Amino acid sequence: MNHLITFLFLIPCIGFAQYSENDWDERDKWMDTRVIFEMAGITKGSFVADIGCHEGYLSVRLARKVGEDGRVYAVDVVESRLETLKENLKNRALFNVNTVLGDFDNPKLPKGTLDVVVIMDTYHEMKDYFTILRHAKDALKPGGRIVIIEKLKTRVKGKSRDTQTDAHSLGTKYVKQELKKVGFNILNENNNMGNWENDVDKVIWMLVAIKPK
């Protein structure tokens, strides 16, 4: 019984790293969002989803990038994070973000609306990843892009998918296969986008795939 209680208590937190607003300035030093936006094709007026938005590090930067004519759908499965994000947006006078309380297998995005879907440091946690990829594909316009950003830890490089995800990590090999299976075409790949939290054993990579027109 005690094990069950512990498991239920942990469900909302499993594997999802918490980054408070106080960490954002430090994070800017090891993550260059300008490169991410350029590779993803995110510009003024873009409609973008941030799946696994947490407290809004990327959503805030996306909101500034897409501007008043654009829209950001910030998705998380933990309501308290979205409440914190709303405060962060209010404090910055950003009004072009829709917060979305998603399910573990459904980000609840509007269909055929988005130019880009971003999943950053969250894909490795997803158990129903094929279902989520299909939802993301449905949400994209024809020719829309999905962007997956992860870190691959040196100690699990070349290991099985389960071994990598158990280490809160994942390599591009598996993700490319999964994207192709759902019907995306790989457009771009960068396997050396710096080191997560400046840890040389956590190499950041990024994949961009496109929904066929």
N, C-alpha and C positions, 0 to 999 in steps of 0.2 A: 504493500500500500504506500509506504514512504517513497519507494522508487517512482510510483505512478504520480504522486503529488509533485515530486521534483521535476519529472518530465513535463507535466502540464504547466508548471511554473515557468519553465524555460522555453516553451514553444514560441512565444513572440520574439525571443532573442536569439534563436539558434543561428549562429554563424554570421549574423549581420553586425558588422563592426559599427561602433558608435563614434561619430566625430562631432564634437560640439563646436559651436561657433568660435570658441577660443582657439581651436586648432586650425582654422581656415587660413590665417596668414602664414602659418608654418607650412601648410599643405601647398600653398601657392609657390613655395620655393622648390618643391620637388615634382609638381604637376603643372605642365604648361597647357592650360585649356585652349589657348590660341591654336596650338597644333591640332588638338582634338577637333575643334570647330572647323578648321581648314580641311582636314582629312574627311570629315563628315559632310562637308558641303553646307554647313549651317550659316545662314546669312540673315540680314534684316528681313523680317517678314516671314521667316520660316515657322512652321508649326512642328513642334518637337515634343517627344515624351521622354521623361527621365524616370525609368523604371528602377525602383530601389533608391529613391531620392534621399532617404534618411532625413536629416535636418535641413538639407537644402544647399549644400556646398555647390553642386553642379547646377541645380535649378536656378539659383540666384544669378549665376554667371550666364546661363542660357537666357534668362529673362532679359538681362542687359544686352545680350548679343542680338536677339531677335527683335527687340524694340517694341514699340506700341502696336505695330501692325502684325506682329507675330504672336504666338501663343505657346506656352509651355504647360504640359500636363505632367505634374509631379506625382508619381505613384509610389505608395508604400503600403505594407500590410500592417503597420503599427500606427494606430491613430495618434498616439502621443507625439510621434515624430512629426506628423503632419500639423499638429497644433503648434509645435515649436517652429516649424517652417512658416506657418502663417504669420507668426510674430516676427520672424526674421524678414519676411516680405513687407510687412506693414512698416517696420522700422526703416526700410530702405525705399519706401514709397513705390513699390513694384506691384502693378495691378494686372499683369498679363499672364498670371500663373493660375491654373486650375489644380487644386489638390484633389487627389483621387485615392480613396481607400480601396485598394485592390484585394483580391484573394490570392492565395498561394499559387493557384493555377490560372489566374485570370487578372490581367492588369486593368480591365474594364475601360478600355480606350474607345473613342468614337471610330467607327469604321470608315475607311477610305479617306481619311482627313489629314494624315500626318505626312510631313516631308522626311522626317528622321525619327527613329526610335533609338534611344541610347540605354544600354544596360551596363553600368559600371560597377565593378567589384561586387556583383550580385548574382551573376549567372551561375557561378560555381555552387551557389546555395540552392538552386532551383531543382526540385525533384521531378517536376512535371515540365521539363524544359522544352520538349517537343510541343506540348500544348501551348505554352507561353509563346514560343516562336510563331506558331500558327496565328495566335491572337495578334501578335505584333505585325505579322504580314497582312492580316485583315485590316489593321488600323492604318497601314501605309497607303498612300496613293500609288498608282502604277509608276514605277521608276523611283519610288521612295527608298530610303536607305535604312538599314539597321546597323548599329554600331555597338560592338561588344568590346569592353575594356576589362582586362583582368591582370593579375600578377601570377607569374610562374615561379615557384620557389625552387631553388637549385636542387634541393634534396629529393624532390619528387619529379624532376625532369625525366621524361622517358618512361615514367611509371604508368600504371593503369589509371583509367578515369576515376575509379573509386578511391584509389590511393591519393590521387591529386586533390579531389574534392574533400576528402577527409582532412586534408591539410589546409583547407580553405584556400585552394589554389587550383589552377587549371591551365592547360596548354592549348595552343591553337589547333593542334591536330584533331582533337575530338570536336571542337566547336565548328570547324570548317565542314566536317562530315555532317554534323547535325543541321547546319544552315542549308547545305546542299540538299539534304533529304527533304526538307520542308519546302524547297523550291526557290531558294535564294541563289543568286550568282555572286561569287566572291569578287569584289571590286578592288580592294586594297588591303594591304597588311603591313604592319610595322611591329617588329618583334623586339625593338629596343627603344622604348620611350622613357627611359630613365628607371629609377629604382623607387619602389613603394616605400614611403617613410625613410628614404635615403638608405635603405638596407640593400646592400649589393646582392644579397641572396634572394631578393624579390624583384624580378625584372618585369616591368610593365609592358604589356603588348596590347595592340588594338587591331581589330578586324572591322572592315566595312564591307557589307554585302548589299546587293540591290534586288528589289522586287521587280521581276520582269514586267515590261509594259504590255 
